């Protein structure tokens, strides 16, 4: 299994990620890639980071693992948590540690 890192996502800010929701697909926009403080942990596979996505739907998607696809990064599962609502939809966060 490949561990994705901040460097994998950083070049893709403001790009579309395709997410499977039930039997359909919808698009999320990656709006922020942020490094998180790291604690010294022996065997740490990657430095912690967060991703923030935006989706323009008027309804909030529940927190869970969503199958996601990006043209450059391929397919992977990502645990998204709704964190805020704005006038254009909702923001979702994924934390990698």
RODOMI-411450 format. One record per atom (N, C-alpha, C): residue in one letter; x, z, y. Coordinates in steps of 0.001 Angstrom, whole numbers, plus 500000, padded with zeros to 6 digits. Atoms other than C-alpha are relative to their C-alpha. Layout:
# residues N
AXZY
...
***
This chain:
# residues 97
X500836500000498822
X500000500000500000
X500882500000501243
X499248500104498748
X501289499075503459
X499422500979501017
X500421499084498946
X501166501740506174
X500100499278501337
X500009500637498694
X500131500231509491
X500553500964501044
X499373499184498966
X501967501467512583
X499509499577501384
X500321500322498617
X501523501506516337
X500526498611500354
X499394501299499691
X503851498498516524
X499193498836499417
X500839501056500572
X501478496523514282
X498831499672500929
X501195500179499182
X498528497047516663
X500289499688501461
X499712500119498567
X500211497104520099
X499874498578500555
X500123501348499432
X500404493303520522
X498569499462499999
X501355500520500179
X496684493002519770
X498944500676500869
X500947499420499050
X495128494970522639
X499213498858500648
X500954500978499448
X492097493072524014
X499728498843499044
X500344500996501018
X491753491130520772
X498845500512499149
X501169499705500815
X488791491006518416
X500399500374498578
X499872499578501389
X488670492841515096
X498622499883499372
X501273500243500670
X485929491817512656
X499726501146499037
X500343498811500774
X484131494747511050
X498743499734499187
X501169500117500871
X481751494734508089
X499109501217500239
X501000498948499801
X478604496739508857
X498822499642499111
X501042500357500967
X476283496739505881
X500265498620499450
X499877501362500517
X475661493143504857
X500423498991501060
X499624500930498936
X476727491678508180
X501366500365500581
X498732499755499312
X479823491459510363
X499737500085501494
X500073499892498545
X480297492454513976
X501419500116500528
X498664500001499414
X483222492370516368
X500218501223500884
X499548498905499156
X485049495309517929
X501215499502500763
X498849500365499175
X487559494885520757
X500964501184500039
X498976498960499884
X490811496861520594
X500354500147501479
X499774499816498571
X491136498386524081
X501181500910500324
X498853499132499728
X493934500946523683
X500737500333498716
X499113499536501069
X496875501741521427
X500873501066500638
X499336498873499342
X498378505150522159
X500814500810499001
X499147499128500797
X501275507125520727
X499505501434500139
X500394498595499981
X500445510735519797
X501228500870499771
X498855499106500219
X502783513741519840
X500263500188498507
X499627499855501413
X504661514026516565
X500615501369499761
X499345498775500455
X505539517220514779
X501043499589498969
X498969500301500990
X508655517262512676
X499466500417498635
X500531499771501338
X507310516895509169
X500877499219499023
X499170500721500970
X509639516077506277
X499170498939499265
X500665501071500730
X508696512766504695
X498922499277500782
X500992500669499167
X506559511584507621
X500169498491499868
X499931501437500262
X505727507945506846
X500011499187501289
X500074500728498734
X504934506888510418
X499740500988501127
X500305499180498824
X504704508289513925
X498494499926500250
X501438500000499773
X501128509342514763
X499608499169501225
X500511500804498895
X499038507093517000
X498485499915499906
X501446500192499998
X495468506375518000
X499669498599500491
X500550501282499558
X493438503225518494
X498634500271500593
X501335499920499426
X490420502897520746
X499406498601500017
X500723501264500071
X487905500137520148
X498733500090500842
X501273500075499289
X484899499019522179
X499062499081499232
X501049500854500563
X481635497637520824
X498829500017500960
X501033500137498983
X478878496369523082
X498578500273499561
X501364499734500462
X475875497377520956
X499401501188500736
X500721498896499357
X473241499657522486
X499810501176499044
X500109498916500990
X473221501702519276
X501399500418499567
X498696499492500432
X476043503881518011
X500124499838498482
X499715500072501429
X477615503221514625
X500509501367499554
X499551498679500451
X478171506389512543
X501492499998499649
X498598499906500402
X481666507673511834
X500100499793498502
X499733500273501412
X482945506340508532
X501129498986499903
X498992501039500233
X485486504008506979
X499295498646500012
X500546501353499901
X484721500411507934
X501042498998499518
X499097501103500339
X486248497342506307
X500227499161501260
X499654500703498777
X488083495565509133
X500943498856499669
X499108501147500175
X489804492208509430
X500466499511501363
X499405500594498803
X492136490790512032
X500787498784499551
X499351501260500387
X493546487267512005
X501475500161499673
X498566499810500255
X497178488487512128
X500306501135499034
X499713498805500798
X496972491890510420
X499369499978498615
X500667500071501299
X494711490927507525
X498843500980499900
X501130499116500264
X492134493219505923
X500476501403499655
X499693498595500262
X492167497013505802
X498763500818500323
X501065499066499665
X489809499976505929
X500460500903501124
X499645499154498872
X489714502060509089
X498861500981500273
X500984498959499724
X487949505364509822
X499758500042501500
X500357500034498589
X486158504951513160
X499042501144500329
X500830498898499512
X484612507827515122
X499515499635501403
X500467500249498629
X482344507257518131
X500447501143500914
X499470498950499117
X483891509119521089
X499381499995501393
X500563500048498651
X482112507957524249
X499054498811500123
X500894501113499669
X479397505776525665
X500317499572501421
X499864500496498636
X479856503549528675
X498847499037500271
X501133500865499657
X477533501136530453
X499932498742499151
X499937501229500792
X478632498319528154
X499951500226498497
X500018499735501441
X478380500035524763
X500634501337499673
X499377498772500473
X480380502623522854
X501478499794499729
X498583499982500358
X484025503541522349
X500143500735498680
X499733499424501327
X485362504355518882
X501497500235499882
X498582499665500141
X488638505991517937
X500388500093498531
X499379499830501318
X490866505841514875
X501324500711500242
X498753499232499905
X493686508378514425
X500815499749498745
X499076500193501109
X496696507617512240
X501069501078500102
X498946498978499977
X498988510486511290
X500744500020498693
***
